[in-house]
Structures are given as structure tokens and as C-alpha cells.
Amino acid sequence: QVQLVESGGGLVQPGGSLRLSCAASGTIFSIWAMGWYRQAPGKQRELVANKMSGGSTNYADSVKGRFTISRDNAKNMVYLEIDSLKPEDTAVYYCNARLKKSWTDRWDDYWGQGTQVTVSS
């Protein structure tokens, strides 16, 4: 069993900051990547940022320069530092991990339950 749990969401004013955290736990052999997706009401889920275990990083164009992803590989943690928040950042933010539970398994995606980020004055 693998579980991803997010925390750190909340209500913040435009221009404010948040730090989201995600912990992966359970039977984990190896993690390829961890990242963050978000889904606003009525919209498709979209990639915000992800980070490979080897160190490479991807960001959505809309968040470049404002969001920073980091990982603690030893603790199976991923973080998202969010600065200069805009109302359009309002969404449920989901943690994602692509991992193997054993060396013989395929790489599979696992998801957290989501944490709400609301940007409003």
C-alpha cells in the first residue's frame, strides 16, 4: 500500500505565499518522479511542477518564476513553494508520485487526496 498525503493549503490574499508539502509512505522501492498537479473547478487537471529523482525539473509556463518545487529523496517528500499568488492559482493541488513498489513492478502513478488553495482578497 502506498499513500500520498498533502498539506499546507489554505486561503491567502493575492500576492501572498504558501508552502505545500507531500509525504509518500508505504511500500516503495524506487521513485522516478514526484510533482504537483492542480485542478480548478470546471477545468482539466494540469501539471504544475514535477521533479525527477535525478534532479531535472519541469514547470508549467503559468507558474515559472513564482513556484519552486523541491524534494527530500531520503524522506520521500516533495514541496511546493508558492509565491506571488494570483486568483487564477485557486485550485485543488494534488501530489503525484511515479514509483515502483518492487524492482519487478511497472512504474505506476499514485495520487494524494488534494489540498485546497484559494487566492482571494
C-alpha positions as CSV (number, residue, x, y, z in Angstrom):
1,Q,0.0,0.0,0.0
2,V,1.2,3.5,-0.9
3,Q,-0.2,6.7,0.5
4,L,0.5,10.3,-0.5
5,V,-0.7,13.0,1.9
6,E,-0.7,16.7,1.1
7,S,-0.8,19.6,3.5
8,G,-0.3,23.3,3.5
9,G,-3.2,24.6,1.5
10,G,-5.4,27.4,2.7
11,L,-6.9,30.9,2.0
12,V,-4.4,33.6,1.0
13,Q,-4.6,37.1,-0.4
14,P,-3.2,37.9,-3.9
15,G,0.5,38.3,-3.7
16,G,0.8,36.0,-0.7
17,S,2.7,32.8,-0.3
18,L,2.1,29.2,0.6
19,R,4.2,26.1,1.1
20,L,2.7,22.8,0.2
21,S,4.1,19.5,1.5
22,C,3.5,15.9,0.4
23,A,4.7,12.8,2.1
24,A,4.8,9.4,0.3
25,S,4.7,6.4,2.6
26,G,4.1,2.6,2.4
27,T,5.9,0.0,0.3
28,I,8.1,2.0,-2.0
29,F,11.1,0.5,-3.8
30,S,12.0,3.5,-6.0
31,I,10.5,6.8,-7.0
32,W,11.0,8.1,-10.6
33,A,9.4,11.5,-10.0
34,M,7.3,13.5,-7.6
35,G,5.3,16.5,-8.5
36,W,2.2,18.7,-8.2
37,Y,-0.9,19.0,-10.3
38,R,-3.9,21.3,-9.8
39,Q,-7.5,21.3,-10.9
40,A,-9.7,24.3,-10.8
41,P,-13.5,24.0,-10.9
42,G,-14.7,23.1,-14.4
43,K,-11.2,22.7,-15.7
44,Q,-8.8,19.8,-16.5
45,R,-6.2,18.7,-14.1
46,E,-2.9,20.2,-15.2
47,L,0.8,19.8,-14.3
48,V,2.2,22.5,-12.1
49,A,5.6,21.2,-11.5
50,N,7.5,17.9,-11.1
51,K,11.0,16.8,-10.3
52,M,12.8,13.7,-11.3
53,S,14.9,11.8,-8.7
54,G,17.9,12.6,-10.9
55,G,17.2,16.3,-10.4
56,S,15.6,17.6,-13.5
57,T,12.5,19.8,-13.1
58,N,9.5,20.9,-15.1
59,Y,7.2,23.8,-14.5
60,A,4.1,25.0,-16.2
61,D,4.6,28.3,-18.0
62,S,2.0,30.0,-15.9
63,V,3.9,29.4,-12.7
64,K,7.5,29.8,-13.8
65,G,9.3,32.3,-11.6
66,R,6.7,32.1,-8.8
67,F,6.6,28.4,-7.8
68,T,9.5,26.3,-6.7
69,I,9.5,22.6,-6.3
70,S,11.9,20.7,-4.1
71,R,12.3,17.2,-2.9
72,D,13.8,15.3,0.0
73,N,14.5,12.0,-1.6
74,A,15.6,10.3,1.6
75,K,12.2,11.1,3.2
76,N,10.1,10.6,0.1
77,M,8.9,14.2,0.4
78,V,8.1,16.8,-2.1
79,Y,7.4,20.5,-1.5
80,L,5.9,23.4,-3.5
81,E,6.8,26.9,-2.5
82,I,4.2,29.2,-4.0
83,D,4.9,33.0,-4.2
84,S,3.1,35.9,-5.7
85,L,-0.1,34.1,-5.7
86,K,-2.8,35.1,-8.2
87,P,-6.6,34.4,-8.1
88,E,-6.2,32.1,-11.1
89,D,-3.9,29.9,-8.9
90,T,-7.0,28.9,-7.0
91,A,-7.4,25.1,-7.3
92,V,-7.1,21.8,-5.6
93,Y,-3.5,20.9,-5.6
94,Y,-2.7,17.2,-5.9
95,C,0.6,15.4,-5.1
96,N,1.8,12.8,-7.6
97,A,4.4,10.2,-7.5
98,R,5.6,7.8,-10.1
99,L,7.1,4.9,-8.3
100,K,7.8,1.1,-8.1
101,K,6.7,-0.9,-5.1
102,S,9.3,-3.5,-6.0
103,W,12.0,-3.9,-8.6
104,T,9.9,-6.2,-10.8
105,D,6.9,-3.8,-10.9
106,R,6.0,-1.3,-13.5
107,W,6.2,2.4,-12.9
108,D,2.8,3.5,-11.6
109,D,1.3,6.8,-10.7
110,Y,-0.1,7.5,-7.2
111,W,-2.1,10.5,-6.1
112,G,-2.8,12.3,-2.9
113,Q,-6.2,13.4,-1.8
114,G,-5.6,17.1,-2.7
115,T,-5.3,20.3,-0.7
116,Q,-7.3,23.4,-1.5
117,V,-5.5,26.6,-2.3
118,T,-7.8,29.6,-2.5
119,V,-6.4,33.1,-3.5
120,S,-8.9,35.8,-2.8
121,S,-9.0,39.3,-1.3
